[in-house]
Amino acid sequence: MSSDHKSPFRIAVLGSSRGLGRAIVEAHSHREGVQILGFARKPGPEFSSVKWVQADFSKEEGQINCLNALSDFSPQRIIYAAGGGPFGPFSSRSWRDHLWSYNVTLLFPARLCHWALAQRSEARPSQVCLIGSSVAEARPDQNAASYASSKHGLIGLWSTLKEESDAIDWRLYSPGYMDTDLLPKGAVVRQQPVWDPRQVATDLLTWLDSGQRHDHRSLAIHPPRE
Ligand SMILES: NC(=O)c1ccc[n+]([C@@H]2O[C@H](COP(=O)([O-])OP(=O)(O)OC[C@H]3O[C@@H](n4cnc5c(N)ncnc54)[C@H](OP(=O)(O)O)[C@@H]3O)[C@@H](O)[C@H]2O)c1
């Protein structure tokens, strides 16, 4: 990350009102010379360095609003943190719910990458980070078929884009289970330790600043017991 007094480092965090995205905004907001544009359906926490855009990524209008705001803001770093999907056997959930999952978890991030590549070189983001899942992206995730297939798709997207284009530092960061709204309070997996999203955000930012271009970082599904 580099910035000087005249040109702050501009970061866009998509899906940033709660959970990991919020923790990323909070971790960035403590840094000097940073401007953040946050996106979600509801506004997130107030910080002097953060501006908010309300957009629903499951809808065409929300996607266009988001891409227009990104064009105006011209971020150097983009982190796409939104994701989710219905829980239950594939056939027991409506197609509408699955479509929501594909739109928010896979299709809009793919469109975002397409948008980023289409920008003029001086306005193009230098780094795009997608958030995967060490739980769901490389193995079955029973009762989460649309979510898991979207996360598998993000690996295919990231691994192909990094071969096709060196114009952007493509990153994929895959957390394990985290203590966020996405993981219901009574979930069986909470019987083992889960990651603190603030700890994950700190790890993510350190890696984005210093890791290898086109890297993939994957956390353990559960953090080690203390
Ligand atoms: N939690 C876990 O155990 C876990 C494990 C592995 C990977 N992950 C991944 O980590 C990332 C962050 O997950 P999280 O646990 O922090 O999720 P979360 O707590 O559910 O937060 C999701 C964020 O995305 C926003 N969002 C959701 N749907 C949106 C939409 N349609 N349009 C715009 N914004 C939307 C939410 O804000 P609004 O509701 O205000 O829109 C919120 O800010 C996701 O990609 C997730 O798949 C999570």
The ligand as an SDF file (V2000), in Angstrom:
LIG
                    3D

 48 52  0  0  0  0  0  0  0  0999 V2000
  -18.7230  -16.4460    8.2700 N   0  0  0  0  0  0  0  0  0  0  0  0
  -18.0930  -17.5460    7.8900 C   0  0  0  0  0  0  0  0  0  0  0  0
  -18.0460  -18.5340    8.6190 O   0  0  0  0  0  0  0  0  0  0  0  0
  -17.3980  -17.5850    6.5490 C   0  0  0  0  0  0  0  0  0  0  0  0
  -16.5680  -18.6850    6.2730 C   0  0  0  0  0  0  0  0  0  0  0  0
  -15.8850  -18.7140    5.0750 C   0  0  0  0  0  0  0  0  0  0  0  0
  -16.0330  -17.6830    4.1550 C   0  0  0  0  0  0  0  0  0  0  0  0
  -16.8670  -16.6530    4.4350 N   0  0  0  0  0  0  0  0  0  0  0  0
  -16.9990  -15.5890    3.4320 C   0  0  0  0  0  0  0  0  0  0  0  0
  -16.5130  -14.3830    3.9880 O   0  0  0  0  0  0  0  0  0  0  0  0
  -17.2180  -13.2830    3.3810 C   0  0  0  0  0  0  0  0  0  0  0  0
  -17.7960  -12.4040    4.4710 C   0  0  0  0  0  0  0  0  0  0  0  0
  -18.7130  -13.1980    5.1990 O   0  0  0  0  0  0  0  0  0  0  0  0
  -19.3650  -12.6950    6.5680 P   0  0  0  0  0  0  0  0  0  0  0  0
  -19.4270  -13.8790    7.4370 O   0  0  0  0  0  0  0  0  0  0  0  0
  -18.7080  -11.4610    7.0160 O   0  0  0  0  0  0  0  0  0  0  0  0
  -20.8570  -12.3590    6.0600 O   0  0  0  0  0  0  0  0  0  0  0  0
  -21.9850  -11.4660    6.7490 P   0  0  0  0  0  0  0  0  0  0  0  0
  -21.7240  -11.3250    8.2090 O   0  0  0  0  0  0  0  0  0  0  0  0
  -23.2750  -12.0610    6.3170 O   0  0  0  0  0  0  0  0  0  0  0  0
  -21.7900  -10.0220    6.0650 O   0  0  0  0  0  0  0  0  0  0  0  0
  -22.0090   -9.9120    4.6930 C   0  0  0  0  0  0  0  0  0  0  0  0
  -21.8430   -8.4660    4.2580 C   0  0  0  0  0  0  0  0  0  0  0  0
  -22.2130   -8.3720    2.8840 O   0  0  0  0  0  0  0  0  0  0  0  0
  -23.3140   -7.4700    2.7480 C   0  0  0  0  0  0  0  0  0  0  0  0
  -24.2660   -8.0160    1.7870 N   0  0  0  0  0  0  0  0  0  0  0  0
  -24.9240   -9.2070    1.8710 C   0  0  0  0  0  0  0  0  0  0  0  0
  -25.7490   -9.3410    0.8400 N   0  0  0  0  0  0  0  0  0  0  0  0
  -25.6300   -8.2210    0.0830 C   0  0  0  0  0  0  0  0  0  0  0  0
  -26.2450   -7.7690   -1.1130 C   0  0  0  0  0  0  0  0  0  0  0  0
  -27.2040   -8.4920   -1.7290 N   0  0  0  0  0  0  0  0  0  0  0  0
  -25.8710   -6.5700   -1.6180 N   0  0  0  0  0  0  0  0  0  0  0  0
  -24.9400   -5.8080   -0.9860 C   0  0  0  0  0  0  0  0  0  0  0  0
  -24.3240   -6.1820    0.1500 N   0  0  0  0  0  0  0  0  0  0  0  0
  -24.6700   -7.3780    0.6790 C   0  0  0  0  0  0  0  0  0  0  0  0
  -23.9390   -7.3820    4.1510 C   0  0  0  0  0  0  0  0  0  0  0  0
  -24.5540   -6.1160    4.3980 O   0  0  0  0  0  0  0  0  0  0  0  0
  -26.1430   -5.8430    4.2030 P   0  0  0  0  0  0  0  0  0  0  0  0
  -26.8710   -6.9880    4.8020 O   0  0  0  0  0  0  0  0  0  0  0  0
  -26.3780   -4.5160    4.8770 O   0  0  0  0  0  0  0  0  0  0  0  0
  -26.3290   -5.7430    2.7380 O   0  0  0  0  0  0  0  0  0  0  0  0
  -22.7130   -7.5030    5.0380 C   0  0  0  0  0  0  0  0  0  0  0  0
  -22.0800   -6.2540    5.1520 O   0  0  0  0  0  0  0  0  0  0  0  0
  -18.2750  -13.9050    2.4680 C   0  0  0  0  0  0  0  0  0  0  0  0
  -17.7870  -13.9540    1.1500 O   0  0  0  0  0  0  0  0  0  0  0  0
  -18.4140  -15.3100    3.0160 C   0  0  0  0  0  0  0  0  0  0  0  0
  -18.8590  -16.2130    2.0380 O   0  0  0  0  0  0  0  0  0  0  0  0
  -17.5470  -16.5710    5.6140 C   0  0  0  0  0  0  0  0  0  0  0  0
  1  2  1  0
  2  3  2  0
  2  4  1  0
  4  5  1  0
  4 48  2  0
  5  6  2  0
  6  7  1  0
  7  8  2  0
  8  9  1  0
  8 48  1  0
  9 10  1  0
  9 46  1  0
 10 11  1  0
 11 12  1  0
 11 44  1  0
 12 13  1  0
 13 14  1  0
 14 15  2  0
 14 16  1  0
 14 17  1  0
 17 18  1  0
 18 19  2  0
 18 20  1  0
 18 21  1  0
 21 22  1  0
 22 23  1  0
 23 24  1  0
 23 42  1  0
 24 25  1  0
 25 26  1  0
 25 36  1  0
 26 27  1  0
 26 35  1  0
 27 28  2  0
 28 29  1  0
 29 30  1  0
 29 35  2  0
 30 31  1  0
 30 32  2  0
 32 33  1  0
 33 34  2  0
 34 35  1  0
 36 37  1  0
 36 42  1  0
 37 38  1  0
 38 39  2  0
 38 40  1  0
 38 41  1  0
 42 43  1  0
 44 45  1  0
 44 46  1  0
 46 47  1  0
M  CHG  2   8   1  16  -1
M  END
$$$$
